[in-house]
């Protein structure tokens, strides 16, 4: 580091410049300081030194938020170019893998159609469009097993339930009893059943249960009090649930059934929403997983996906 660069980090006095130069030569001794600084000021992702205001402004907000900012040092800029080249190469490789995945899924779909008598010369003669009508629908899934609900998660849910029950009994019922009506999309309902509830993982210890759900319960049970409502929702907890998922996410689906929240009823994953908007009535559904449950953020499917299970769904 030359003297002209010292002004970036010091007040300019001789003592501070001498001290900072010494620290710069022994970076390892001040790593805890740099780590603490990273939560307050943006650091260069290559050399790990604080960015000046000018350097920070030259980076995008997204890069700064993800701690990928780069300073003006030549070596760091070269590192940035290397990363960009690696990212482009990875993107090209991922595109090849995704294309291969789609091709493999389509091959399995056609094989399944033939095995079910929905494709081939015989089917084509009687129902020429039958095979074409079965769309390929790939949705995200999970491979987690069932486990008894841990005591700490049960306690956390009961605490949340009591707060929701208090709010639900303080407000007027209104027409909340009608909130138990479910979506009329049979395709969506059956696809979610085959998926196994990847989206349910967001339910955690709260299950999206709020005052509206409590009011829906009151609408269906006019004479019930708050204690009865709490006992009902606690009694609906399954004996075993999907590990790390919603407390009501059992082996047979949601323990709440028709009383689950509107968040749960109205939510569609990206591929399913697209199929619904396109008016797809029947599909060969492929449930994919990358080993861990995931939400769809960005391109779908990811190159590391594998087929977990599949089936024919008709709405």
Secondary structure, 3 states (H helix, E strand, C coil): CCHHHHCCCCCCCHHHHHHHHHHHHCHHHHHHHHHHHCCCCCECCCCCCECCHHHHHHCCHHHHHCCCCCCCCHHHHHHHHHHHHHHHHHHHHHHHHHHHHHHHHHHHHHHHHHHCCCCCHHHHHHCCCHHHHCEEEEEECCCCCEEECCHHHHHHHHHHHHHHHHHHHHCCCCCHHHHHCCCCCHHHHHHHHHHCCCHHHHHCCCCCCCHHHHHHHHHHCCCCCHHHHHHHHHHCCCCEEECCCCCCEECCEECCHHHCCHHHHHCCCHHHHHHHHCCCCEEEEEEEECCCCCCCCCCCCCCCCEEEEEEEEEC
